[in-house]
Structures are given as structure tokens and as C-alpha cells.
Amino acid sequence: MNEPPTRELLAGPEPLSLDGLTVIKNFLGKTHADARRMFAERVGWRGFSTEDFMWMAPEGLRYYLVPAQEYLCAEESADDWEFCHGLLCSLSFQAKEGGLPHDLLRRIREIADYADAHRARYLIETPDDDLFNEYVQEIRKASG
């Protein structure tokens, strides 16, 4: 998909929850470049939260995980533990809920594996960070 997802593809069918409405507010119509900029520029609370990934429909995830993964792997995200930790939290929720297509689970696992292999980059320096470990394990054991 080259164009940003429509309202329904981004957040699912009506009626939307408050979380779904927040996803619409923060992402509807944003291109990959717009989203990437949003990830990099977020300082404190500006409306966007990695929690939005928890409530996206599969097509929204499919579209916006591309710039999220690009940001996570870019030099500018070094030390951005909030983005990394928050993204994995949301993706572990999505994986645990089930029903995601195999290609999405594969991308989510790639993101989790990258974050796990680069913990120090995101200031997750202790191997016993229980929450982070839980997120990674939930993602790894998810099936589609």
C-alpha cells in the first residue's frame, strides 16, 4: 500500500472506541515521511503516543510499521528508550490478541528481535528488564 490507509483501514469499522478515534486524529492521512517526522520530533506529549499502535487495525499497522521500524533503526533514535519500549508494549498487545496476518507478525518479530539485540542503544541495559523481556517473549510466541 503506497497511500495512507483510509479511516476504516487505519482504525477498523465504526463505531470506534476513544482509542480508535485517537489513532484517527494522530495518523489519518499521514504519509510514511509524515509519520517518520512525527516519531523523530516527539518531545514530551504532542498528541502521538506509541500506544496508538496498540489500537490500529491490521492495514494501519502494515502501513505505519514501515516508518516506525525505519526510525527505530536510524541513528537519530539512539537513546529513545520511550519509543522503543512503548512500541514493543503495543506490538506485544497486538501479537497476544491474535488474528494478525503472517506478514505483520513477521515484521513485528523483526522489530522485537532488533530491539532485543540493541538494548544498550535504547538504554535498556539490564538483561532483567522484566517488562521488556515480557514484550519480546509475547511477540516471539505469537502465532498468526
N, C-alpha and C positions, 0 to 999 in steps of 0.2 A: 504494500500500500504506500503510494507516494504522497498522497494528500492526507492532511489530518483527518482523523475519524469524525464521523457525524456525531451528533449528540447521543443517539441511541447506541452506536458502536463504541463510544467512549465510556459511557456510564451505565448502559443497559436500558431496558424498557421502562416506561413510566408505570406507576408513579415512582419517582426517585426519592431515596432517603436524603436526609440532610447531608450525609457524607457524599452521596452521588451528586448532589447539587454543588457541593464544594469542588468536586472534580471538574464539573462543567465550568464553573466560574474560573478555575485556575488553568485549565488546559484547552477548552474548546477553541478550535481554530488555530492553535499554536502549531507552527511547523517544527521540524526537528531542530533547526537553528534557534528558534524562539525558546524552545524548551531547554536546550543546552545552555543558552544565555541565562535563563531563569535559574538553573541549577547552580551555575557559577557565581551569579550575582547575589544569591540569597545571603543576606547577613541579618541574623535575627529573624523576626517574623515579618514576612511581607505577603502573607496570604498562602503561599505554596508551602506544603509540607510533604515529606516523603510518605506520610500516611496516606496521601492521595492514591498512591499505587495499591493500597490495600482494597480500595473500592472501585477500581477501574474494571470495566468489562474486558474480556479477552482481546478484542481488537484494539482497545485503548492501550492495554499492556503491550501488545505486539508492536504498536507504533512508537510509544514513548519509552520503552525499554532500550531502544536503539540509542537515543541521545543520553539516557541515564548511564548506560554501560560505557559509552564514549567518554562521558565526564568522569566516571569512576576510574577509568584507566589513564586519564590525562594527568599531566604533571600538575596542573592547577588544582587538582583535588587532593593533593597530598595534605595530610593533617585534617582533612574534612571528615572527622570521625562521625559527626552527626548525620551527614548524608549517607555514609556507608552503613552505619548501624541502623538508621531509620529505614533505609531501603531494604535491607535484609529482613528487618522485622515485618515490613509489609509484604514482602515476597514470600516469607515463610508462612504467613497467614493465608495468602493466595494458594500456595502449594498444599497446605494442610486441608484447606476447604475442598480441594479436588476438582475434577472436571476441566482442568486446563488442557488444551491441546498439547501434543508431544513437543512441537517446536517451541512453544512457550516454556514448557518445563525444562527443555534443553538449554534455552537462553538463561533462565533463572538459575539453573545449576552452574552454568559458566560464570555468571556474576558471583554466585556464592563461592565457587572454587577460587576465583581470582581474589576476592576479598579475604578469604581464609589464608591464601598463600602470601598475601601482602599486609598482614595485620599491622606490622610496625608502621607502615605508611599511613595508616589511619589511626595511629596512636592506640591500637588495641594490642598492647604488647604482652599481656599476660595470657598464657595458654588456658587459664582457668576462668576466663570471662564467660560465666555461665549463660547469660542471655545470648551473646554472640554465638557460642557453641550450639545452643539450642536452635537458633535460627538456621545455622548451616546444616545441622543434622536433620531438621524437619524438611528442608529443601531437598537434601540428598535422598531421603527415603520416600519422597512423594512419587506417586505413580499417576500416569495420565490415562 
